[in-house]
């Protein structure tokens, strides 16, 4: 899946961010991978099959409506109150990936099976840049994966669209489902560039779309409503590089129960509002 430099025609390896000969920017590795001929062809084949199934099931209108609606979906990250406060008020405006935080000793992996296997899982999906990938999820209702924290952070499209790709599901779950082990090639057709997120989601979720389904049901098709559970199904967003707090468009979350946390929440909300972020407090 190598590319060639548009200026000097030197081969650009999948691991390279710029041409090793002339230094011209080569594009974000995850996006280049999603845009490769092999991936696009495999996804197109999957889409054709999904479209055929939609016709057979009599849900062509609903299938197309879902694809178009997800094409307007947003990227959401969920954070605990403490993590959100550090991001909003801390001296460093950048939120780094899990792997970068571990490397910088700013975060210690837990003893969970997921954290223990995370490097292998992420490395299989984005082998040359997984350390720099910040994951998010696609949302249609501004709700996120509550398992990672009660505060849903909606990101500005303009801040992430050029450096983001979308992937079928959580890499850990994907590798288990497809029996991907070390040294094996990951199946093609399960990723797409940001602009094609609706297409990927429609392929994945065609079987859950029903005849006569109204768009109001689409959010829980895209991201299941068991959002506080580790097995919640969703489409993952892979953002290359750290996420600046200036990239935050909106934060949705509850008013904390304890007085101490309420003080932290008010400080956090004030800091976010100064950045122009919309803050919505839920009951």
C-alpha positions as CSV (number, residue, x, y, z in Angstrom):
1,X,0.0,0.0,0.0
2,X,2.9,2.3,-0.6
3,X,2.4,5.8,-2.2
4,X,4.6,7.9,-4.3
5,X,5.6,11.5,-3.7
6,X,3.6,13.9,-6.0
7,X,6.7,16.1,-6.3
8,X,9.7,13.8,-6.8
9,X,8.0,10.4,-7.3
10,X,10.0,8.8,-4.5
11,X,8.2,5.8,-2.8
12,X,6.5,6.8,0.4
13,X,6.3,3.9,2.9
14,X,3.2,3.4,5.0
15,X,5.2,4.4,8.1
16,X,6.3,7.8,6.7
17,X,4.6,11.1,7.3
18,X,6.6,12.9,4.7
19,X,8.7,12.1,1.6
20,X,12.1,10.9,2.7
21,X,13.7,12.5,-0.4
22,X,12.2,16.0,-0.7
23,X,10.3,16.3,2.6
24,X,6.9,17.0,1.0
25,X,4.0,16.2,3.3
26,X,2.6,12.8,2.5
27,X,-0.6,13.0,4.4
28,X,-1.8,11.4,7.6
29,X,-0.9,7.6,7.6
30,X,-4.3,6.5,8.8
31,X,-6.1,8.6,6.2
32,X,-3.8,7.4,3.5
33,X,-4.5,3.8,4.5
34,X,-8.2,4.4,4.4
35,X,-7.9,6.0,0.9
36,X,-5.8,3.2,-0.5
37,X,-7.1,1.5,-3.6
38,X,-7.2,-1.8,-1.8
39,X,-9.3,-0.5,1.0
40,X,-11.7,1.5,-1.2
41,X,-12.3,-1.4,-3.5
42,X,-13.0,-3.8,-0.6
43,X,-15.4,-1.3,1.0
44,X,-17.1,-0.7,-2.3
45,X,-17.6,-4.5,-2.7
46,X,-19.1,-4.7,0.8
47,X,-21.3,-1.7,0.1
48,X,-22.6,-3.3,-3.1
49,X,-23.5,-6.4,-1.2
50,X,-25.2,-4.4,1.6
51,X,-27.2,-2.4,-1.0
52,X,-28.3,-5.7,-2.6
53,X,-29.5,-7.0,0.8
54,X,-31.3,-3.7,1.4
55,X,-33.2,-4.1,-1.9
56,X,-34.1,-7.7,-1.0
57,X,-35.4,-6.6,2.4
58,X,-37.3,-3.6,1.0
59,X,-35.4,-1.0,3.0
60,X,-33.6,0.9,0.2
61,X,-35.1,4.2,1.3
62,X,-34.2,3.7,4.9
63,X,-30.7,2.4,4.0
64,X,-30.0,5.5,2.0
65,X,-31.5,7.8,4.6
66,X,-29.3,6.2,7.3
67,X,-26.1,6.6,5.1
68,X,-26.9,10.3,4.5
69,X,-27.7,10.9,8.2
70,X,-24.5,9.3,9.4
71,X,-22.6,11.4,6.9
72,X,-23.5,14.3,9.2
73,X,-22.5,12.5,12.4
74,X,-20.0,14.0,14.9
75,X,-16.9,12.7,16.7
76,X,-17.4,12.4,20.5
77,X,-15.0,11.6,23.3
78,X,-16.1,10.9,26.8
79,X,-14.2,12.0,29.9
80,X,-14.4,11.9,33.6
81,X,-14.8,15.2,35.4
82,X,-11.2,15.2,36.6
83,X,-9.9,14.4,33.1
84,X,-12.1,17.1,31.5
85,X,-11.0,19.7,34.1
86,X,-7.3,19.0,33.4
87,X,-7.9,19.3,29.7
88,X,-9.9,22.5,30.0
89,X,-7.8,24.3,32.7
90,X,-4.4,22.6,32.7
91,X,-1.2,24.2,31.3
92,X,-1.1,21.8,28.4
93,X,-4.0,22.3,25.9
94,X,-3.3,19.1,24.1
95,X,-5.0,15.7,24.9
96,X,-2.5,13.0,23.8
97,X,-3.4,9.5,22.9
98,X,-3.3,6.7,25.5
99,X,-0.1,5.3,24.1
100,X,1.7,8.7,24.1
101,X,0.5,9.3,27.7
102,X,1.9,5.9,28.7
103,X,5.2,6.6,26.9
104,X,5.5,10.0,28.6
105,X,4.7,8.4,32.0
106,X,1.7,10.6,32.3
107,X,-0.6,7.6,32.6
108,X,-0.3,4.1,33.9
109,X,-2.1,1.3,32.2
110,X,-4.6,-0.6,34.3
111,X,-4.4,-4.3,35.0
112,X,-7.5,-4.9,32.8
113,X,-7.3,-7.3,29.9
114,X,-8.1,-4.5,27.6
115,X,-5.2,-2.3,28.6
116,X,-2.8,-5.3,28.6
117,X,-3.8,-6.1,25.0
118,X,-4.4,-2.6,23.7
119,X,-1.0,-2.2,22.1
120,X,-1.4,-5.4,20.1
121,X,-4.9,-4.6,19.1
122,X,-4.3,-1.0,18.0
123,X,-1.0,-2.0,16.4
124,X,-2.8,-4.5,14.2
125,X,-5.3,-1.9,12.9
126,X,-2.9,1.1,12.5
127,X,0.5,-0.7,12.5
128,X,2.7,2.4,11.7
129,X,1.0,5.1,13.6
130,X,-1.2,3.6,16.4
131,X,0.8,5.4,19.1
132,X,-0.4,8.7,17.7
133,X,-4.1,7.8,17.2
134,X,-6.6,9.4,19.5
135,X,-9.9,7.4,19.4
136,X,-13.4,8.8,19.4
137,X,-16.8,7.5,18.4
138,X,-19.4,8.6,15.9
139,X,-22.6,10.0,17.4
140,X,-25.9,11.3,16.0
141,X,-27.4,12.5,19.3
142,X,-24.3,14.0,21.0
143,X,-24.3,11.1,23.4
144,X,-21.1,9.1,23.9
145,X,-19.6,6.1,25.5
146,X,-20.4,6.7,29.2
147,X,-18.1,3.8,30.2
148,X,-15.2,6.3,29.7
149,X,-16.8,9.1,31.6
150,X,-20.2,11.0,32.0
151,X,-19.0,14.1,30.0
152,X,-19.5,13.8,26.2
153,X,-17.1,16.1,24.3
154,X,-18.2,16.9,20.8
155,X,-15.3,17.9,18.5
156,X,-15.3,20.5,15.7
157,X,-15.4,18.8,12.3
158,X,-12.9,21.4,11.0
159,X,-10.4,20.4,13.6
160,X,-10.4,16.7,12.9
161,X,-11.8,15.9,9.4
162,X,-8.6,16.0,7.5
163,X,-6.7,13.8,9.9
164,X,-9.4,11.3,10.8
165,X,-10.4,7.9,9.5
166,X,-13.3,5.7,10.7
167,X,-13.1,2.1,11.6
168,X,-15.8,-0.6,11.9
169,X,-15.6,-1.0,15.7
170,X,-13.2,-1.0,18.6
171,X,-10.0,-2.7,17.4
172,X,-9.9,-5.1,20.4
173,X,-13.4,-6.3,19.6
174,X,-12.6,-6.4,15.8
175,X,-9.5,-8.5,16.2
176,X,-11.4,-11.0,18.4
177,X,-14.3,-11.2,16.0
178,X,-12.2,-11.7,12.9
179,X,-9.6,-13.9,14.7
180,X,-6.7,-11.6,13.9
181,X,-3.5,-12.7,15.6
182,X,0.0,-11.3,15.5
183,X,1.5,-11.5,12.0
184,X,-1.8,-11.7,10.2
185,X,-3.1,-9.1,7.8
186,X,-6.2,-7.3,8.9
187,X,-9.2,-7.8,6.5
188,X,-9.8,-5.0,4.0
189,X,-12.9,-2.9,3.7
190,X,-13.5,-2.1,7.3
191,X,-12.2,1.5,7.3
192,X,-12.9,4.7,5.5
193,X,-11.9,8.3,5.4
194,X,-14.0,10.8,7.4
195,X,-16.1,11.9,4.4
196,X,-17.2,8.3,3.8
197,X,-18.3,7.5,7.4
198,X,-21.9,7.2,6.3
199,X,-21.0,4.6,3.8
200,X,-19.1,2.5,6.2
201,X,-21.8,2.7,8.9
202,X,-24.5,1.7,6.4
203,X,-22.5,-1.3,5.3
204,X,-21.9,-2.4,8.9
205,X,-25.4,-1.8,10.2
206,X,-27.7,-2.6,7.2
207,X,-29.0,-5.7,9.1
208,X,-30.3,-3.5,12.0
209,X,-32.2,-1.1,9.7
210,X,-35.9,-1.9,9.5
211,X,-38.6,-1.1,7.0
212,X,-40.4,2.1,7.9
213,X,-37.8,3.1,10.5
214,X,-37.8,6.8,11.3
215,X,-34.6,8.8,11.5
216,X,-35.3,9.3,15.2
217,X,-34.1,5.7,15.6
218,X,-30.9,6.1,13.8
219,X,-28.8,7.3,16.8
220,X,-29.1,4.0,18.7
221,X,-28.4,2.0,15.5
222,X,-25.1,3.9,15.0
223,X,-24.2,3.7,18.7
224,X,-26.1,1.2,20.9
225,X,-28.0,2.6,23.9
226,X,-26.1,0.5,26.4
227,X,-23.4,3.1,26.4
228,X,-22.1,2.5,29.9
229,X,-21.3,-1.1,29.0
230,X,-18.0,-2.4,27.7
231,X,-19.7,-4.4,24.9
232,X,-21.5,-1.3,23.5
233,X,-21.2,-1.4,19.7
234,X,-20.2,1.8,17.8
235,X,-18.1,3.0,14.9
236,X,-14.7,4.2,16.0
237,X,-13.0,7.4,14.8
238,X,-9.2,7.4,14.6
239,X,-7.8,11.0,14.9
240,X,-4.1,11.4,14.1
241,X,-2.2,13.4,16.7
242,X,-3.2,15.1,19.9
243,X,-6.5,16.9,20.2
244,X,-6.3,20.6,21.2
245,X,-8.9,21.9,23.7
246,X,-9.6,24.5,21.0
247,X,-11.1,21.6,19.0
248,X,-14.0,21.2,21.5
249,X,-17.3,22.5,20.2
250,X,-19.7,21.3,22.9
251,X,-19.7,19.4,26.2
252,X,-22.7,17.6,27.5
253,X,-22.8,16.2,31.0
254,X,-24.5,16.0,34.4
255,X,-24.3,18.3,37.4
256,X,-22.2,16.3,40.0
257,X,-23.8,15.1,43.2
258,X,-21.1,16.1,45.7
259,X,-20.4,19.7,46.6
260,X,-16.7,19.3,45.9
261,X,-17.3,18.0,42.4
262,X,-19.8,20.7,41.8
263,X,-17.1,23.3,42.4
264,X,-14.8,21.5,39.9
265,X,-17.6,21.3,37.4
266,X,-18.3,25.1,37.7
267,X,-14.7,25.9,37.2
268,X,-14.5,23.5,34.2
269,X,-17.6,25.0,32.6
270,X,-16.3,28.5,33.0
271,X,-13.0,27.6,31.4
272,X,-14.8,25.9,28.5
273,X,-17.1,28.9,28.0
274,X,-14.1,31.2,27.8
275,X,-12.9,29.0,24.9
276,X,-16.3,29.4,23.2
277,X,-17.5,25.9,24.0
278,X,-21.2,25.3,24.4
279,X,-21.8,23.6,27.8
280,X,-25.0,21.7,28.3
281,X,-25.8,20.5,31.8
282,X,-28.1,17.4,32.0
283,X,-30.2,16.5,34.9
